[in-house]
Amino acid sequence: MKLSSKTHYGLMACHILGVNYPDVSVSASALEGQIAVSGKYLEKIMRMLSKRNIVSATRGANGGYFLAKSPAQISIGEIVRALE
């Protein structure tokens, strides 16, 4: 199975958020740097994941992205279906 770049970056982002779950949210700029993807493209991916209730975001100085539920409750298939 061949995955799109959008799915590949989305899986990488969810992995980073899962490593930091539930302690801290990860800023968009930190995700951009770790994944090496543009901010606009990352925003589109995170919006798609947010619509499926996989990730959430908070605004403000300490804001960022975080998983909406425990990493154990999120399957790779769920992420792939949200982005494909």
N, C-alpha and C positions, 0 to 999 in steps of 0.2 A: 504494500500500500504506500503510495506516495502522498505526503502531506504538503499542503501549501505553505508558503513562507509565513502567512498570517497565523496558521495553526502552530507552526514551529515556534514562532516568537511568543504566542500565547501560552504554550506549554512551558517555555522557559520562564516567562513572567510568573506563572502559577507556581512553578518550582521555587523561585526566589521568595514569593510570598509565603509559601508553605514552610520554608526554612525559618522564616521570621515569625510564624504564627505561634501564639497569639500576642507575643510581646510587643512588637512595634509594627507600625504601618510603614510602608516603603514609598518614598517620594517618587514622583514621575521622573524626575531628573536622575535619580539613582538607578531606576529601572532602565532608562535610556542608556546610561553609561555601561551597565552590566550586560545588557542584551545587544548593544550597538545597533539601535534602530532609531529612526526619527521620532520626534515627539508626536507629530500628527498621526503617524501610523500606529504608534503605541496607544494613543488616545482612542483611536477607532477600535482597536482590538479590545481594550479594557471596557469600552462602552458595550460591545457585544457580550463580553463575559458578565458584565453587570446586569444586563437585561435578563440573563439566564440565572441570576442570583448565585453566581460563582464567586465574584469579587464585589467589594464595596469600596467606597472612597469617602474620605473626610477632607474638608477644606480647612484652610488656615495655616498658621505657622508650623504646627506639628502634624499637618495633614498628610495624606498619602493613600495608597491602596493597601487593602488587606483582604484576606479570604473571608467570604461571608459565612462560611461554616468550616468545621474541622477538616483538615486535609484527608483524614480517614474516610470522610463522607463524600469526597469528590473523586470521581473516576476519570481516567484519561479519556475514556469514551465520551463522557459528558462534556469535557472541554473541547474535544474534536468536533462533536455535533454542534456545539455553540458557535464554532468558528467556520465550519465548512458549509 
